[in-house]
Amino acid sequence: MESNRQRKVAQIIQEDFAELFRKQASESKQSILVTVSDVKVTPDLSIAKIYLSIFPQEHRKAVMKEIEENKAQYRNFIGQKMAKQVRVIPNLSFYLDTTLDDVEKLERELRGEGDNPIL
């Protein structure tokens, strides 16, 4: 059960990263869409788990690698945004959110277009 404080911090992180990734996508020559699908914050606000959806799929590994390499800069960015709201800036953990892929695969299976045999 999340506290109000956890939800508020998670919402701030989600909005700030969504804006950052939107700006990066508009400045980039490649057409890659990075969306922040969810943010979970631990009860002590020390760790933020950030779930990202990346499209198109073939760029996922490269984008996640780049994000992991720049994790310190992202923490600095969020620290500047949240400096007056929290005492400790959370450590950031980025995860690939494959929920939409799972839904698409399930729908394909239900239509009979997948690997499952029709009984």
N, C-alpha and C positions, 0 to 999 in steps of 0.2 A: 504494500500500500504506500503510494507516494504521498509525501507531505506537500502542502501548498508551496513551500519554499523550493522543493525539488522541481515541481512542475514549472514554477516561475523561472528558475535558472535554466532548465531544459528548454523552455520556450525562447528565452533570450538567445541562447546558444544556437538553436535551430534557425531563428530569424537572421541572426548575424552571419552564419555560415551560408545560408541560402542566398543572401545578398552578395557575399564574397564570391561564391561560385558562379553566380549569374554574371557578375562583372568580369570574372576571369574568362567565362565562355564567350562573352561579347568581344573581348580583346583578343581572343585566340583566333588563329587562322583555321583551326579545325572546328568542325561542328560537333562538339561533344556536350551532352547535357548531363550535368551532375545535380541531382536533387537530394536534399536532406529529408529522408523519409521519417526519421524518428531520432530522438535524443533521450537517453536514459541517464539519470544522475544518481550516484550513490547517496545514501542518507546523510553522510558527512560532507557531501558536496566536493569530494576530493577527486573523483573520477567521473568523466562524462563519456558515455559510449554513444558514438555518432554513427548512425546507419545511413549509408549513401546508396542511391540508385544511379547507375551510370549507363547512358545510352549513347551510341550503339554498343552492343555487347563486346565487339572485338577490341575495344579500347579499355576495357575494364582493368585488366592487369596493369597496363602502363599507367593509367590514371591513379589507381590505388598505390602503386609503387611511388609515384611522384608525391602523392599526399603523405605517405609514410615518411619519405625523405624530408619533407618540409614541415613535419609535425611541430617542431620548435617554433617556427615562424607563425604557424596557425595558433599556437598557444599564446604567443606574444600578441597577435592580433586580437584574440578574444579577451586577453588580459587588459588591453587598452580600452576595449568596449565595456567591460564589466568592472573596471577598477573601483568605481564608487559604489558598487552594489554588493560585492562579496569580499571577504577578507582574503580567501585563498582561491587562486585561479585553478580550476580543476585540470588534472592531467587528461589528455585527450586520447581516446582509442577509437579508431575508425574501422568500421565493418561494412562489408558489401551486403546490401539488402537485395536478396533474390526473390522476394515475395511475389513480385509481378511475374517473374519467370515461372515460378511454381504454379501460379494461377493459370497462366497461359498453357502450360503443359497439361494441367488437369483438365482444362476445357477441351484441349485437343484430344485427350484420351476419352473424354465423355462423348465427343463427336465421332469416335471410332477412327481417328486419324493417327493414333499413336502406335506404340509397340504392343499394347495389350491385344490379345486375340478376342474377337467377338464371340461370345458364347451363344 
